[in-house]
């Protein structure tokens, strides 16, 4: 009994303790809630205590007559649920760049301390927002009518290009009644339900509506009357009816309003795709932008466009300065207009340096390059449905996406220039199709284009007409001269000839060069160039090519799939020892070999010997059995414990020769979670004499490359750069076997890695590249997930199933020719048992190694046997 009573007593004590703890927690929560309500009330009271001018941050003395910041007041209609989403996105993007002020209008209980918010008394967030819209206009009239020239009504899902809005409004007389917007009369479903007369219209509210001060002054006193006489549920229709009745003006009937105030009918997916379009570039307002993420994305794109426009304006100013200095006969080397009066306030020693007008101000000229010999002529590429190039390995090919994008940019800019004064002339010219064109690129001077365009001429003023026309465009996208300017750790060194970074412009040195002869000026420019290159060389030597001791560098693991080829592998090991072990010191080796009875013991002995001589290096190998598969060999090596997730894996072939510069480029071009590196390697042609190629009875040998007593193109020291010429090899544009990537990125489950069901060589690299491209397409899927509401990038949790793609980083693909990576020629044998795609790829690679086009041309035209064979073959085929 004593034990039972003791147990009951404990239960009672525990229960009393739990009740006391619960009461304490409840009291704390109640007090916290009370404090939260008090804080909110204080916030509301502080907001209510703000005056209308304090809400938008306007000084009482600021008026349109004495301030450039009082052009337009933008009122944004929003709701309490959208204050921290759409409204905040608007305010943090284009809202702070308005040439005037902005305020958000919501229901009376809305609170947002860090937004210029007006909580309209007696207004809720019910839809349609007719009362909210009219009360917003009335609030503008009561508090701001004399402080702004224009008043804009906008939704929280519209993006406004404020720079273009300012330019547009300053071109219109604001003292007259103006009601500007995209005019409408309703769609087919609303026909007869809007109570509009035959001559009445309204400004559609989505893309935005703009009123002049005079219009608002006439309408606002009658807003109570308009609210009592509503004929439809559409607030923009009722606002238009009110303006028509009391201001006496309709919405602007204008052809170009459809493009200036642009509405996208794609709904939630509007502006979720490619932003490079004519509609986006020509618009002032864009509607609807339903998701805050799209608002930020659109704003970032618009800032990029503004940066391009500012860059173009700066180039035009530099050209004006260059022309004026030429007219004033100021020597090019002189940086002063007069003694003590510099052309620019900052010189080259300052980070605020505006550039050299002698370089940036070069006048465009279609004849900048005048070829003096036939070899200097650059052949044209023909652009049609396909791209045709005379000197390309693939003469007829699909037009690359980069070229398509470049042509689209050029045509869009040209059409914008053509239609720059279309409003004054009452016509517009639209682009329909690129019929054909020619293109060539001179890397020193620029790109030349000849384009044949199909256009449509539309005249909408006077006698209306629509006529198709064709026009030729002759365009040069000019490059500036090469300019070397060194910036190290944010410090810009002074010019080579300046004795002091802040030397006076009237020093003796400056006077000497301003009065120098032509020969002295040339000597000065040459010395400056060499001094600049010397500093640049020192900078490169200290920043990557010759790293200082103690600098952290990620380790590279060279992964080699191997089957036999012991003699070639010996050359690779000599290359690896000389470059990776003796010079680089941060590169390891992993060989994934298929066991062969004869050659594998020799290869294992070579690796063990090298590992014994360099015990601190990671030199490892895997032994595999079965039929050779490059994909399987790479997959086993990648998943092995011989390499760490933070290592850079460089998948390389045994026929490659590399230098320490190759390893530096790998480290520089591979970025973890962001970028992989697929170098374009230089591949040797068949080194045998041309007289033996394509001769009768010629057949590919089956042994290794024959050794020669002296080969001037083959470096015995692997540190010596390989001599690159058009006669001894070519850059393999369509080879993707060499890949640099972090192991952590390669093991991502969404990347899928290398295919292990492909036997032999070839095709596994193409499949891997397709996997990377498919991974990068997930960016579009994430945009669609945002548009459909399946994912919010500002919220950590994922809502609604099925969920969106995980927010993993895309792996961009970086490709560039690397002359330090050389594929040494070896005879290619294409096994007929390969899959058809592999076999065709093998034959293509084999054909590319025969020799250069010029050598084949000479061999063919000087061979009577080949000419006779071609003639006989042509006759046997018959006509057609």
Helices and strands as residue ranges (DSSP letters): H 2-49, H 52-56, E 72-77, G 80-82, I 83-87, H 88-92, G 95-97, E 100-106, E 117-119, H 130-144, E 150-155, E 158-160, H 162-170, E 179-180, E 183-184, G 188-190, E 202-203, E 209-212, H 213-220, H 223-228, H 235-246, H 257-260, E 261-263, G 267-269, H 278-282, E 285-287, H 292-327, E 336-338, E 341-342, H 357-360, G 374-376, E 381-383, E 387-388, E 396-397, H 401-418, G 419-421, H 422-425, E 427-442, E 446-459, E 465-478, E 487-488, E 491-492, H 508-514, H 518-540, I 541-545, E 556-562, H 566-575, I 576-584, E 587-594, H 600-613, E 619-624, H 630-638, E 648-652, E 656-657, H 660-669, E 675-677, E 680-684, G 690-692, E 729-731, E 739-742, H 743-746, H 764-776, H 778-787, E 812-814, E 817-823, H 836-848, H 853-861, H 864-877
